[in-house]
Amino acid sequence: MERERVQAALAGPIASIRTPFAADGSVDYASLGRIVEFDIAAGASALLITWGDSLFAVLSDAEIATLTQAVVEAAAGRVAVVASTNRWATPQAVEFGVYCREIGADMVQVFLPQWYAGCLSRQTIVDHYLAIAQCVPAMANSAEFQRNGAAEGLAIARELIERAAPVLAMKADVTGGYDAAMTTLVRDHWTLFAGGQKAFHLELWPYGCRGYLSTFVTFMPEVTRAYWQAIGADDRQLASRIIEQIDRPFFDEILAMPGGFDAALHGITERCGLTGRWRRAPFTSLDDAAVEQLADTLDRLQAAMGQLRAAEDYARLKP
């Protein structure tokens, strides 16, 4: 995709790819294809492969490459696909960037091999990005820049902008004043979208954060559409009510489940018939009782959506 189209794709609801596994721990590529089809049909404007949600911590380098190619092929150019590096040294990250360009990924999110604060300098981080971005458009992550402190994180972004690095986008991953300042800094140069929950996106929206990583687009897209329509209408009151009545209670519940939110989301995709609940050891997978509990969660979400649809201000939204 051309630069403008890729950046526009990241200014809408984005689906994060959660790597599906079979019960024996192998990557379930058939389910991966179903996930991609569901996300595109649900209205995701881009698919994001990422170090966290895609569970790179338990994937081999070869599996990361195969997973990336499988997502690109399943998407078939219908939406933008953002690949991701592992926490590799520069030569290996550059090699992967070349591979991503060859298989047709639109962009690569760059993660840094920084295992403690200060082991990388501003210059080595900038050089790492520049090396990768020479072969494939790059995407930054605000949390990666912030590891050496907020001021240093902003300085890294500023230098990349000043050097006209082919960085097209940034994922905002740190709540509070740092990402508000980062959004203000990069908004005229990079498309910026918010990770996490809708409240984080609404916090950054006034500063120029356009897109957001949508959990609901991967299993209950009517919530995504309602929130996105409220944002498009600049109806922050309705957007806030969606957060209070649906988004926040949902996350409060799944964050408390065994294995945390990622285990719960794998269980939800099983309830939706897309894939199994399984995650590769040593990550926790939900038991039968927990998966049944998620059925009640989904029922409550549907009831909350029904109440929202009955509200007069929701009826004013464009379909």
C-alpha positions as CSV (number, residue, x, y, z in Angstrom):
1,M,0.0,0.0,0.0
2,E,1.1,3.5,-0.6
3,R,2.1,5.7,2.4
4,E,-1.1,7.7,2.6
5,R,-3.3,4.6,2.5
6,V,-1.4,2.9,5.2
7,Q,-1.5,5.9,7.4
8,A,-5.2,6.3,6.8
9,A,-5.8,2.7,7.8
10,L,-4.2,3.3,11.1
11,A,-6.6,6.1,11.8
12,G,-9.5,3.7,12.4
13,P,-10.2,0.7,14.6
14,I,-7.3,-1.7,14.4
15,A,-7.4,-5.4,15.3
16,S,-4.5,-7.0,17.2
17,I,-3.6,-10.5,16.2
18,R,-3.6,-12.9,19.1
19,T,-1.7,-16.0,18.0
20,P,-4.0,-19.1,18.2
21,F,-2.7,-22.4,19.4
22,A,-3.9,-26.0,19.3
23,A,-4.2,-28.0,22.5
24,D,-0.7,-29.5,21.9
25,G,0.9,-26.0,21.8
26,S,1.4,-25.8,18.0
27,V,0.4,-22.6,16.1
28,D,-3.1,-23.1,14.7
29,Y,-2.9,-21.6,11.3
30,A,-6.4,-22.6,10.2
31,S,-7.8,-20.6,13.1
32,L,-5.5,-17.8,12.3
33,G,-7.2,-17.6,8.8
34,R,-10.6,-17.5,10.5
35,I,-9.5,-14.7,12.8
36,V,-8.2,-12.6,9.9
37,E,-11.5,-13.1,8.0
38,F,-13.6,-12.2,11.0
39,D,-11.6,-9.0,11.8
40,I,-11.8,-7.8,8.2
41,A,-15.5,-8.5,8.0
42,A,-16.0,-6.7,11.4
43,G,-14.5,-3.5,10.0
44,A,-10.9,-3.5,11.2
45,S,-9.0,-1.0,9.0
46,A,-5.6,-2.7,9.8
47,L,-4.2,-5.9,11.3
48,L,-1.5,-5.5,13.9
49,I,1.0,-8.2,14.7
50,T,2.7,-7.3,18.0
51,W,5.3,-8.5,20.4
52,G,2.7,-8.8,23.3
53,D,-0.7,-9.9,22.0
54,S,0.8,-12.1,19.3
55,L,2.8,-13.9,22.1
56,F,6.3,-13.5,20.6
57,A,7.7,-14.4,24.0
58,V,6.8,-18.1,23.3
59,L,7.4,-18.1,19.5
60,S,10.6,-19.0,17.7
61,D,12.0,-16.7,15.1
62,A,10.9,-19.1,12.3
63,E,7.4,-19.1,13.7
64,I,7.3,-15.3,13.8
65,A,8.2,-15.2,10.1
66,T,5.6,-17.9,9.2
67,L,2.9,-16.2,11.3
68,T,3.6,-12.9,9.5
69,Q,3.5,-14.4,6.1
70,A,0.2,-16.2,6.9
71,V,-1.5,-13.0,8.1
72,V,-0.3,-11.1,5.0
73,E,-1.5,-13.8,2.7
74,A,-4.9,-14.1,4.5
75,A,-5.4,-10.4,4.3
76,A,-4.7,-10.4,0.6
77,G,-4.3,-6.6,0.4
78,R,-7.8,-5.9,1.7
79,V,-6.5,-4.1,4.8
80,A,-3.1,-2.9,6.0
81,V,-0.9,-5.4,7.8
82,V,1.7,-4.2,10.3
83,A,4.3,-6.8,11.2
84,S,6.6,-6.6,14.2
85,T,10.2,-7.3,15.1
86,N,11.2,-9.4,18.0
87,R,13.7,-7.8,20.5
88,W,16.5,-8.5,18.1
89,A,19.9,-6.9,17.4
90,T,20.0,-4.4,14.5
91,P,21.3,-6.8,11.8
92,Q,18.6,-9.4,12.5
93,A,15.9,-6.8,12.7
94,V,17.0,-5.4,9.4
95,E,17.0,-8.8,7.8
96,F,13.4,-9.3,9.1
97,G,12.5,-5.9,7.7
98,V,13.7,-7.0,4.2
99,Y,11.7,-10.2,4.6
100,C,8.5,-8.3,5.5
101,R,8.9,-6.0,2.5
102,E,9.3,-9.1,0.2
103,I,6.2,-10.8,1.5
104,G,4.1,-7.7,1.3
105,A,3.7,-6.4,4.8
106,D,2.9,-2.7,4.8
107,M,4.9,-1.7,7.9
108,V,7.0,-3.1,10.7
109,Q,6.5,-2.1,14.4
110,V,10.0,-1.9,16.0
111,F,10.6,-3.4,19.4
112,L,14.0,-2.8,21.1
113,P,16.3,-5.3,22.8
114,Q,16.4,-3.1,25.9
115,W,16.3,-5.3,28.9
116,Y,17.1,-2.6,31.4
117,A,16.9,1.2,31.3
118,G,20.0,2.8,29.9
119,C,21.5,-0.2,28.0
120,L,20.6,1.6,24.8
121,S,21.4,5.3,24.1
122,R,19.4,7.8,22.1
123,Q,21.8,7.4,19.3
124,T,21.7,3.6,19.1
125,I,17.9,3.7,19.2
126,V,17.7,6.2,16.4
127,D,20.3,4.3,14.4
128,H,18.3,1.1,14.9
129,Y,15.1,2.7,13.6
130,L,16.9,4.3,10.6
131,A,18.5,1.0,9.6
132,I,15.2,-0.8,9.6
133,A,13.3,2.0,8.0
134,Q,15.6,2.1,5.0
135,C,14.1,-1.2,3.8
136,V,10.5,-1.1,5.1
137,P,8.3,1.7,6.6
138,A,8.6,1.6,10.4
139,M,6.2,2.1,13.2
140,A,7.3,3.3,16.7
141,N,5.9,2.4,20.1
142,S,5.9,5.2,22.7
143,A,6.6,2.8,25.6
144,E,9.8,1.6,23.9
145,F,11.0,5.2,23.7
146,Q,10.1,5.9,27.3
147,R,12.3,3.3,28.9
148,N,15.1,5.9,29.5
149,G,12.6,8.4,30.8
150,A,9.9,10.6,29.4
151,A,12.2,13.5,28.3
152,E,14.5,11.1,26.5
153,G,11.5,9.3,24.8
154,L,10.3,12.6,23.4
155,A,13.8,13.5,22.3
156,I,14.1,10.2,20.4
157,A,10.9,10.9,18.5
158,R,11.9,14.5,17.8
159,E,15.3,13.3,16.3
160,L,13.6,10.8,14.1
161,I,11.2,13.5,12.8
162,E,14.1,15.9,12.3
163,R,16.0,13.3,10.3
164,A,13.0,12.6,8.2
165,A,13.1,8.9,9.0
166,P,10.5,6.8,7.1
167,V,8.5,6.2,10.3
168,L,4.8,6.4,9.4
169,A,3.0,5.7,12.7
170,M,3.3,5.3,16.4
171,K,1.3,3.2,18.9
172,A,0.7,5.1,22.2
173,D,1.2,2.7,25.1
174,V,1.7,4.9,28.2
175,T,-1.2,6.7,29.9
176,G,-0.9,10.2,31.3
177,G,1.0,13.3,30.4
178,Y,3.9,11.6,28.5
179,D,1.7,10.3,25.7
180,A,-0.3,13.5,25.6
181,A,3.0,15.3,24.9
182,M,4.1,12.6,22.5
183,T,0.8,12.9,20.5
184,T,1.2,16.6,20.3
185,L,4.8,16.2,19.0
186,V,4.2,13.6,16.3
187,R,0.6,14.1,15.1
188,D,1.6,16.2,12.1
189,H,4.2,13.6,11.0
190,W,3.0,10.2,12.0
191,T,-0.4,8.6,12.5
192,L,-0.8,7.9,16.1
193,F,-3.2,5.3,17.6
194,A,-3.9,4.3,21.2
195,G,-3.3,0.8,22.6
196,G,-5.2,-0.5,25.6
197,Q,-8.8,0.5,26.5
198,K,-11.1,3.0,24.9
199,A,-10.6,5.4,27.9
200,F,-7.0,5.8,26.8
201,H,-8.0,6.7,23.3
202,L,-10.6,9.2,24.5
203,E,-7.9,10.7,26.7
204,L,-5.6,11.3,23.8
205,W,-8.2,12.1,21.2
206,P,-8.2,15.9,21.8
207,Y,-4.4,16.0,21.2
208,G,-4.6,14.4,17.8
209,C,-4.6,10.6,18.4
210,R,-6.9,9.3,15.7
211,G,-6.9,5.5,15.7
212,Y,-7.2,2.9,18.4
213,L,-6.5,-0.7,19.0
214,S,-9.9,-2.3,19.4
215,T,-10.4,-5.4,21.4
216,F,-14.1,-5.7,20.6
217,V,-13.6,-5.7,16.8
218,T,-12.1,-9.2,17.2
219,F,-15.3,-10.7,18.7
220,M,-18.2,-8.1,19.2
221,P,-17.8,-5.4,16.6
222,E,-21.0,-3.7,17.3
223,V,-19.3,-2.1,20.3
224,T,-16.5,-0.9,18.2
225,R,-18.9,0.6,15.6
226,A,-20.9,2.4,18.3
227,Y,-17.8,3.9,19.9
228,W,-16.3,4.9,16.6
229,Q,-19.5,6.5,15.4
230,A,-19.6,8.5,18.6
231,I,-16.1,9.6,18.0
232,G,-16.9,10.6,14.4
233,A,-19.8,12.6,15.7
234,D,-17.6,14.2,18.3
235,D,-20.1,13.0,20.9
236,R,-17.8,12.5,23.9
237,Q,-20.6,12.1,26.3
238,L,-21.9,9.0,24.4
239,A,-18.3,7.7,23.9
240,S,-17.8,8.0,27.7
241,R,-21.0,6.1,28.4
242,I,-19.9,3.3,26.2
243,I,-16.7,3.2,28.2
244,E,-18.5,3.2,31.5
245,Q,-21.2,0.7,30.7
246,I,-19.4,-1.7,28.4
247,D,-15.6,-1.3,28.0
248,R,-14.5,-0.7,31.6
249,P,-16.7,-3.4,33.2
250,F,-15.5,-5.9,30.6
251,F,-11.9,-5.2,31.2
252,D,-12.3,-5.3,35.0
253,E,-13.7,-8.8,34.6
254,I,-11.3,-10.3,32.2
255,L,-8.2,-8.8,33.9
256,A,-9.2,-10.7,37.1
257,M,-9.4,-14.1,35.3
258,P,-6.7,-16.8,35.6
259,G,-4.0,-16.0,33.1
260,G,-5.2,-12.4,32.8
261,F,-6.9,-10.6,29.9
262,D,-5.0,-12.6,27.1
263,A,-6.2,-16.0,28.5
264,A,-9.7,-14.6,28.7
265,L,-9.6,-13.3,25.1
266,H,-8.4,-16.7,23.8
267,G,-11.4,-18.2,25.7
268,I,-13.8,-15.7,24.2
269,T,-12.6,-16.5,20.7
270,E,-13.3,-20.2,21.5
271,R,-16.9,-19.2,22.6
272,C,-17.2,-17.3,19.2
273,G,-16.1,-20.4,17.3
274,L,-12.9,-18.9,15.9
275,T,-10.2,-20.8,17.6
276,G,-9.4,-22.7,20.8
277,R,-8.7,-21.3,24.3
278,W,-5.2,-22.7,24.3
279,R,-2.0,-20.8,24.9
280,R,1.5,-22.3,24.7
281,A,3.1,-23.3,28.0
282,P,4.1,-21.9,30.4
283,F,1.2,-19.4,29.7
284,T,-2.0,-20.3,31.5
285,S,-5.0,-21.6,29.5
286,L,-8.5,-21.3,30.9
287,D,-10.3,-24.4,32.2
288,D,-13.9,-25.4,31.3
289,A,-15.4,-23.5,34.2
290,A,-13.7,-20.3,33.2
291,V,-14.8,-20.6,29.6
292,E,-18.4,-21.1,30.7
293,Q,-18.0,-18.0,32.9
294,L,-17.1,-16.1,29.7
295,A,-20.5,-17.1,28.2
296,D,-22.1,-15.1,31.0
297,T,-19.8,-12.2,30.3
298,L,-20.8,-12.1,26.6
299,D,-24.5,-12.2,27.6
300,R,-24.0,-9.2,29.9
301,L,-22.2,-7.4,27.1
302,Q,-25.2,-8.0,24.7
303,A,-27.6,-6.8,27.4
304,A,-25.5,-3.6,27.8
305,M,-25.5,-3.1,24.1
306,G,-29.3,-3.5,24.0
307,Q,-29.6,-0.8,26.6
308,L,-27.3,1.5,24.7
309,R,-29.3,1.0,21.5
310,A,-32.5,2.0,23.3
311,A,-30.9,5.3,24.3
312,E,-32.1,8.4,22.3
313,D,-28.6,9.7,21.7
314,Y,-27.5,6.4,20.2
315,A,-30.3,6.5,17.7
316,R,-28.9,9.8,16.3
317,L,-25.7,8.1,15.2
318,K,-25.3,7.4,11.5
319,P,-25.5,3.6,10.8
